[in-house]
Amino acid sequence: STAAILPDYKLRFNIPGTPLVEPSWACVEPCDTVEDSTPADEHSVSVHGVLYTLTEDDFAKVGRSEGVPFGYRWQRCTVFPYIGDGKTAGCAALSRESVPAYTLVSSFLSTTSKKDIPPSQAYRDLIIRGAREWMFDENYVKYLLSVPVGRTIGNGVIAGEMLQVAEMLEKFRKKR
């Protein structure tokens, strides 16, 4: 696995979640479907993420865990892999060779909000933690830090604790 940049897409928090627990879920949308008055900048025309090579079984497991085909659907895309340096490696990768990939987009654009719904602090911080771990471009991390967070019960503690339990169960499963 490696960091990768997905051009001509925008990170959105517009899939409604559970109010006061996890207000929204993230997805990516092609820029041509984004009805947004946000001025164009590098963050509204590209998304940084992680590119994984999966077996067929793993691909199916990811699909099930993410709610395909109910919440999300697979979409073919083209990404530019890079080794993160925490500076500008992602944007520099746009001039290099691309690879075909799949990403998850909302299953039904009609069920997503036209405006972003601020995610919980825990969910946003999880995304930021991954961005730092994979050393995404520093401007992209700053963009993620600027994403406003929504009101939640206990300031996102419930969602954060659920994530910790899921991570512990996954580690336990791998040891077996």
Salt bridges, closest charged atoms under 4 A:
GLU29 OE1 - ARG12 NH1 3.32
GLU35 OE1 - LYS114 NZ 3.77
ASP36 OD2 - LYS10 NZ 2.71
ASP116 OD1 - ARG12 NE 2.66
ASP125 OD1 - ARG124 NH2 3.40
GLU167 OE2 - ARG129 NH2 2.67
GLU170 OE2 - ARG173 NH2 2.61
